[in-house]
Amino acid sequence: MQIVFADLQDSIVALSGTNSPATIRRSSGVLGQVTQTLNIPFTVSVAPRPGGPGVIAELPDASAFVRDGPCCWDDQPWCAAIAAHARRTLVICGVTSEIVVLHTALDALAAGYDVIVPVDASGGLSERTENAALRQIEKAGGTVTSVAGLVTGMVRDFTTPTGRNVITALHHLAG
């Protein structure tokens, strides 16, 4: 498994009409903490913005891949980074669900990857349009879930040191 943080930039997260920016930040931050606790590879893909990427502070530190279009798969260096990890499951989150999440998920599915979209770490333009995008992803074979559902499927024992770190991270979802 690897995590794809897409367009989680201050100026773009603020545009979400479905999840509040605070929810997206918290949920993405929890995913970021879990990547570090479980040594899960991740990438950060961003849209070009005046003044630089402006990635939200809740994400783990990483160099961002700046792409020209609405889909991460259109960026060859990003594709090479994904392929280098040789992990066939991508967890894709970002803003907006109808653009970067949708197109990246559909292209990943077409390329033979399994795709999971945690809805609380993503945001859409409107409920109607986001729901349409999520239905498209599911119809193509992707899974739509939550950060809590995803993470508790990976770590089932919260009494171990790793499990305690994960459950502590999950408590941040409550705000």
N, C-alpha and C positions, 0 to 999 in steps of 0.2 A: 504494500500500500504506500502511496505517496499523496501528499496534500498539495493542492493547487489553490493558492490565494490569488484571485483575479480582480483587478481594479478596486482593491480595498485601499482607496486613497481618500484622504480627508474630503476633498471637494466632490468626489463621486459618492461616497457613503452618505453624505448629507442629502443626496437626491432621492434616497429610498422612500417610496411611498407605501411600503408594506411593513417592513420591520423598522423600528426606530434605529437611528444611528447608534444609540447606546447598546441596543440588543446585538446589533451586528458586531460592534467592537468587542463586547463581552464574549460572544460566542466564538468569534475568530481568535480572540486572545486565548480562550480555553483550548481551542485546536492547536494554537501555537505552543502552548505549554505542554500539551500532550505529545506533540512532535518531538520536543526536546526530551521529555521523560522516557518515551518509548523508542527514541532514535529513529523516527520516521522521516524519510527525506521529504523535502517540500520545495516548492518554487513560488516565487512572487512575480506575477506578470502584471504590467501596468499599461495604461493608456498614456500617451504623451500629454503632458499638462504644462501650461506656462509655469515657469519657476521650478520645474522638476517633478519627480514622481509624487511626493507628498504622501507617502504610505502611512497608514494609521500606526500609531505608536504601539498598539497591542500586539502587532505581529513580531515574530522572532526576527533578529537581524539577518539580513541576506541582501545580496545584490539583486536588484529588480531587473527583470527582462522588460524592456520597453518595446512594445510592438506597434505596428502601424494601423491595424484593423481591429474588427470586433471579435476576433477569435484567436486564442492562444496558439492554435495549430498553424496559424499563418506565419509564426515567428520561428525560423529555422534554429536559431541558438536555443530557444526554449524547448523545441522538440528534441534536440540532441540531449539536453539535460534530462528530460523525461526518460528517453530511451536508455541513457547511461545507468539509470538505477535499476532497470530491468524488473520493475514491479508492475504488475498488470492491473492493479486497481488504483483508480484515481478518485480522490475525494475533492470535489470541485466546489468552491464557494466564492462568492463575490457579488458585486453590484455592477450591472444589473442582471437579474435572473433571465430576462428576456433577450439579452444580447450576449455578453461574454460567457455567462454560465451556460446558456442554451447551446450556443454554437460550439463552444469548447467540448461540452458533454457529447453532443451529437457526433462531432468529428472523432472524439476518443472512442465512442462506441463503434463507429464505422471502422476504426483502426484496430479493433479487437480488444480494447481495454474494457474492464468492468468500471462502471461509474457510480459513485454515490454522491448525492447532493444534500448536504445538511441545510435545511431551509432557514434555520435561525442564524446562520452565518452568511446569509445571502439577502439581498433586497431587490425588489422589483419596482417598476414604475407605477403599477396599480395592481390590486388584488386580481382583477380579471386577467390582465395580461401575464402576470406572473404565474397564475394557475394554468393558463394555456401552455406556457413554456414548460412547466413541471410535468404536465400531462404528456407533452411531446417527448420529453426525456424518458418518462416511464414507458411510453408506448414503444420507444426504440430499444428498451431493455435496461435502462438505468434505474437506480433505486433512489427514492426520495425519503429522507429521514430527518432526524434532529441530531445535534451535537451530542446530547446525552445518550440517545439511542445508539449512535455510532460508537462512542467511547466505551460505554458499558458492554458493548458486544466484543470489544477488544480486550478489556481487562475485567475479569469476573471475580477476582479475589482482592478485596480492599484491605485485607489484613497484612499484606506484604508491603515492604517499603515503596515499591512502584505503585501498588494499588492505593496506598495512602496518598501519594502525590497526585494520582489521577482523581481520586474522590475530592481532594482539597481543591483541585482545579475546577471540578464540576460544580462545587459550591458557589463559584463566582458567577454561574449562570443566573442565579437568583437575584443578582444585583446587590 
